[in-house]
Amino acid sequence: MAGLSRTTLWRLESKGEFPRRVSLGGNSVGWKLSEIKQWIDERLEKIYCVYILVYIFKLETQKT
């Protein structure tokens, strides 16, 4: 769902920037779907904010 490599997931988890994995037994792990959805929503919100700021900057620079 997130499309990230194992290494990237591990790095983000260790920095507290991705939900923690949950042991499913044996060598299997998973993540809580609600936490993954929240993480995706937060990332999209940040991306949208950047796009809006860039758009406003372009509008402001066109005025001068």
DODO-766551 format. One record per atom (N, C-alpha, C): x, y, z; residue in one letter; atom name. Coordinates in nm, 2 decimals. Example, Ala and Ser with C-alpha at 12.3 -4.5 7.8 and 13.67 -1.06 7.14 Angstrom:
// residues 2
+--------+--------+--------+------+------+
!      X !      Y !      Z ! resn ! name !
+--------+--------+--------+------+------+
!   1.32 !  -0.57 !   0.78 !    a !    N !
!   1.23 !  -0.45 !   0.78 !    a !   CA !
!   1.32 !  -0.33 !   0.78 !    a !    C !
!   1.28 !  -0.22 !   0.71 !    s !    N !
!   1.37 !  -0.11 !   0.71 !    s !   CA !
!   1.29 !   0.00 !   0.79 !    s !    C !
+--------+--------+--------+------+------+
This chain:
// residues 64
+--------+--------+--------+------+------+
!      X !      Y !      Z ! resn ! name !
+--------+--------+--------+------+------+
!   0.08 !  -0.12 !   0.00 !    m !    N !
!   0.00 !   0.00 !   0.00 !    m !   CA !
!   0.09 !   0.13 !   0.00 !    m !    C !
!   0.20 !   0.12 !   0.07 !    a !    N !
!   0.29 !   0.24 !   0.07 !    a !   CA !
!   0.39 !   0.24 !  -0.04 !    a !    C !
!   0.43 !   0.12 !  -0.09 !    g !    N !
!   0.52 !   0.11 !  -0.20 !    g !   CA !
!   0.67 !   0.15 !  -0.16 !    g !    C !
!   0.71 !   0.12 !  -0.04 !    l !    N !
!   0.84 !   0.15 !   0.01 !    l !   CA !
!   0.92 !   0.02 !   0.02 !    l !    C !
!   1.06 !   0.03 !   0.01 !    s !    N !
!   1.14 !  -0.08 !   0.03 !    s !   CA !
!   1.15 !  -0.12 !   0.17 !    s !    C !
!   1.20 !  -0.24 !   0.20 !    r !    N !
!   1.21 !  -0.28 !   0.34 !    r !   CA !
!   1.31 !  -0.19 !   0.42 !    r !    C !
!   1.42 !  -0.15 !   0.35 !    t !    N !
!   1.52 !  -0.06 !   0.41 !    t !   CA !
!   1.46 !   0.07 !   0.45 !    t !    C !
!   1.38 !   0.13 !   0.35 !    t !    N !
!   1.32 !   0.26 !   0.37 !    t !   CA !
!   1.22 !   0.25 !   0.49 !    t !    C !
!   1.14 !   0.14 !   0.49 !    l !    N !
!   1.04 !   0.13 !   0.60 !    l !   CA !
!   1.11 !   0.12 !   0.73 !    l !    C !
!   1.22 !   0.04 !   0.74 !    w !    N !
!   1.30 !   0.03 !   0.86 !    w !   CA !
!   1.35 !   0.17 !   0.91 !    w !    C !
!   1.41 !   0.24 !   0.81 !    r !    N !
!   1.46 !   0.37 !   0.85 !    r !   CA !
!   1.36 !   0.47 !   0.90 !    r !    C !
!   1.24 !   0.47 !   0.83 !    l !    N !
!   1.13 !   0.56 !   0.87 !    l !   CA !
!   1.08 !   0.52 !   1.01 !    l !    C !
!   1.06 !   0.39 !   1.03 !    e !    N !
!   1.02 !   0.34 !   1.16 !    e !   CA !
!   1.11 !   0.38 !   1.27 !    e !    C !
!   1.24 !   0.36 !   1.25 !    s !    N !
!   1.34 !   0.39 !   1.35 !    s !   CA !
!   1.34 !   0.54 !   1.39 !    s !    C !
!   1.31 !   0.62 !   1.29 !    k !    N !
!   1.30 !   0.77 !   1.32 !    k !   CA !
!   1.16 !   0.81 !   1.37 !    k !    C !
!   1.07 !   0.72 !   1.38 !    g !    N !
!   0.94 !   0.75 !   1.43 !    g !   CA !
!   0.85 !   0.82 !   1.32 !    g !    C !
!   0.89 !   0.80 !   1.19 !    e !    N !
!   0.82 !   0.86 !   1.08 !    e !   CA !
!   0.73 !   0.77 !   1.01 !    e !    C !
!   0.71 !   0.65 !   1.06 !    f !    N !
!   0.62 !   0.55 !   1.00 !    f !   CA !
!   0.57 !   0.46 !   1.11 !    f !    C !
!   0.45 !   0.41 !   1.10 !    p !    N !
!   0.39 !   0.33 !   1.21 !    p !   CA !
!   0.48 !   0.21 !   1.23 !    p !    C !
!   0.48 !   0.17 !   1.36 !    r !    N !
!   0.56 !   0.05 !   1.40 !    r !   CA !
!   0.49 !  -0.08 !   1.35 !    r !    C !
!   0.58 !  -0.17 !   1.31 !    r !    N !
!   0.53 !  -0.30 !   1.27 !    r !   CA !
!   0.48 !  -0.38 !   1.38 !    r !    C !
!   0.39 !  -0.48 !   1.35 !    v !    N !
!   0.33 !  -0.57 !   1.45 !    v !   CA !
!   0.37 !  -0.71 !   1.42 !    v !    C !
!   0.42 !  -0.78 !   1.51 !    s !    N !
!   0.45 !  -0.92 !   1.49 !    s !   CA !
!   0.33 !  -1.01 !   1.47 !    s !    C !
!   0.33 !  -1.09 !   1.37 !    l !    N !
!   0.22 !  -1.17 !   1.34 !    l !   CA !
!   0.25 !  -1.32 !   1.37 !    l !    C !
!   0.37 !  -1.34 !   1.43 !    g !    N !
!   0.41 !  -1.47 !   1.46 !    g !   CA !
!   0.52 !  -1.52 !   1.36 !    g !    C !
!   0.61 !  -1.60 !   1.41 !    g !    N !
!   0.72 !  -1.65 !   1.32 !    g !   CA !
!   0.80 !  -1.54 !   1.27 !    g !    C !
!   0.82 !  -1.54 !   1.14 !    n !    N !
!   0.90 !  -1.43 !   1.07 !    n !   CA !
!   0.81 !  -1.33 !   1.00 !    n !    C !
!   0.68 !  -1.33 !   1.04 !    s !    N !
!   0.58 !  -1.24 !   0.97 !    s !   CA !
!   0.55 !  -1.12 !   1.05 !    s !    C !
!   0.54 !  -1.00 !   0.98 !    v !    N !
!   0.50 !  -0.88 !   1.04 !    v !   CA !
!   0.40 !  -0.81 !   0.96 !    v !    C !
!   0.33 !  -0.72 !   1.01 !    g !    N !
!   0.23 !  -0.64 !   0.94 !    g !   CA !
!   0.21 !  -0.50 !   1.01 !    g !    C !
!   0.12 !  -0.43 !   0.96 !    w !    N !
!   0.10 !  -0.29 !   1.01 !    w !   CA !
!  -0.05 !  -0.28 !   1.03 !    w !    C !
!  -0.09 !  -0.19 !   1.12 !    k !    N !
!  -0.24 !  -0.16 !   1.14 !    k !   CA !
!  -0.28 !  -0.08 !   1.02 !    k !    C !
!  -0.39 !  -0.12 !   0.95 !    l !    N !
!  -0.44 !  -0.05 !   0.84 !    l !   CA !
!  -0.47 !   0.09 !   0.87 !    l !    C !
!  -0.53 !   0.12 !   0.98 !    s !    N !
!  -0.57 !   0.25 !   1.02 !    s !   CA !
!  -0.45 !   0.34 !   1.04 !    s !    C !
!  -0.34 !   0.29 !   1.09 !    e !    N !
!  -0.22 !   0.37 !   1.11 !    e !   CA !
!  -0.15 !   0.40 !   0.97 !    e !    C !
!  -0.16 !   0.30 !   0.88 !    i !    N !
!  -0.10 !   0.33 !   0.75 !    i !   CA !
!  -0.19 !   0.43 !   0.67 !    i !    C !
!  -0.32 !   0.42 !   0.68 !    k !    N !
!  -0.41 !   0.52 !   0.61 !    k !   CA !
!  -0.38 !   0.66 !   0.67 !    k !    C !
!  -0.36 !   0.67 !   0.80 !    q !    N !
!  -0.34 !   0.80 !   0.86 !    q !   CA !
!  -0.20 !   0.85 !   0.81 !    q !    C !
!  -0.10 !   0.77 !   0.80 !    w !    N !
!   0.03 !   0.81 !   0.76 !    w !   CA !
!   0.02 !   0.86 !   0.61 !    w !    C !
!  -0.05 !   0.79 !   0.53 !    i !    N !
!  -0.07 !   0.83 !   0.39 !    i !   CA !
!  -0.14 !   0.97 !   0.39 !    i !    C !
!  -0.25 !   0.98 !   0.46 !    d !    N !
!  -0.32 !   1.11 !   0.47 !    d !   CA !
!  -0.23 !   1.23 !   0.51 !    d !    C !
!  -0.15 !   1.20 !   0.61 !    e !    N !
!  -0.06 !   1.31 !   0.66 !    e !   CA !
!   0.04 !   1.35 !   0.55 !    e !    C !
!   0.09 !   1.25 !   0.48 !    r !    N !
!   0.19 !   1.28 !   0.37 !    r !   CA !
!   0.12 !   1.36 !   0.26 !    r !    C !
!   0.00 !   1.32 !   0.22 !    l !    N !
!  -0.07 !   1.39 !   0.12 !    l !   CA !
!  -0.10 !   1.53 !   0.16 !    l !    C !
!  -0.14 !   1.55 !   0.29 !    e !    N !
!  -0.16 !   1.69 !   0.34 !    e !   CA !
!  -0.04 !   1.78 !   0.32 !    e !    C !
!   0.08 !   1.72 !   0.35 !    k !    N !
!   0.20 !   1.80 !   0.34 !    k !   CA !
!   0.23 !   1.83 !   0.19 !    k !    C !
!   0.21 !   1.73 !   0.11 !    i !    N !
!   0.23 !   1.76 !  -0.04 !    i !   CA !
!   0.14 !   1.87 !  -0.09 !    i !    C !
!   0.01 !   1.86 !  -0.05 !    y !    N !
!  -0.09 !   1.96 !  -0.09 !    y !   CA !
!  -0.05 !   2.10 !  -0.04 !    y !    C !
!   0.00 !   2.11 !   0.08 !    c !    N !
!   0.04 !   2.24 !   0.13 !    c !   CA !
!   0.16 !   2.29 !   0.05 !    c !    C !
!   0.25 !   2.21 !   0.01 !    v !    N !
!   0.36 !   2.26 !  -0.07 !    v !   CA !
!   0.31 !   2.31 !  -0.20 !    v !    C !
!   0.22 !   2.23 !  -0.27 !    y !    N !
!   0.17 !   2.28 !  -0.40 !    y !   CA !
!   0.10 !   2.41 !  -0.38 !    y !    C !
!   0.02 !   2.43 !  -0.28 !    i !    N !
!  -0.05 !   2.55 !  -0.26 !    i !   CA !
!   0.05 !   2.67 !  -0.24 !    i !    C !
!   0.15 !   2.65 !  -0.16 !    l !    N !
!   0.25 !   2.75 !  -0.13 !    l !   CA !
!   0.33 !   2.79 !  -0.26 !    l !    C !
!   0.36 !   2.69 !  -0.35 !    v !    N !
!   0.42 !   2.72 !  -0.47 !    v !   CA !
!   0.33 !   2.79 !  -0.56 !    v !    C !
!   0.20 !   2.76 !  -0.57 !    y !    N !
!   0.11 !   2.83 !  -0.65 !    y !   CA !
!   0.09 !   2.98 !  -0.60 !    y !    C !
!   0.08 !   3.00 !  -0.47 !    i !    N !
!   0.07 !   3.13 !  -0.42 !    i !   CA !
!   0.20 !   3.21 !  -0.46 !    i !    C !
!   0.32 !   3.15 !  -0.44 !    f !    N !
!   0.44 !   3.22 !  -0.47 !    f !   CA !
!   0.44 !   3.26 !  -0.62 !    f !    C !
!   0.40 !   3.17 !  -0.71 !    k !    N !
!   0.39 !   3.20 !  -0.85 !    k !   CA !
!   0.30 !   3.32 !  -0.88 !    k !    C !
!   0.19 !   3.32 !  -0.81 !    l !    N !
!   0.09 !   3.43 !  -0.83 !    l !   CA !
!   0.15 !   3.56 !  -0.78 !    l !    C !
!   0.22 !   3.56 !  -0.67 !    e !    N !
!   0.28 !   3.68 !  -0.61 !    e !   CA !
!   0.39 !   3.73 !  -0.70 !    e !    C !
!   0.47 !   3.64 !  -0.76 !    t !    N !
!   0.58 !   3.69 !  -0.84 !    t !   CA !
!   0.53 !   3.74 !  -0.98 !    t !    C !
!   0.42 !   3.69 !  -1.02 !    q !    N !
!   0.36 !   3.74 !  -1.15 !    q !   CA !
!   0.31 !   3.88 !  -1.13 !    q !    C !
!   0.27 !   3.93 !  -1.01 !    k !    N !
!   0.22 !   4.06 !  -0.99 !    k !   CA !
!   0.33 !   4.17 !  -1.01 !    k !    C !
!   0.45 !   4.13 !  -0.98 !    t !    N !
!   0.56 !   4.23 !  -0.98 !    t !   CA !
!   0.63 !   4.23 !  -1.11 !    t !    C !
+--------+--------+--------+------+------+
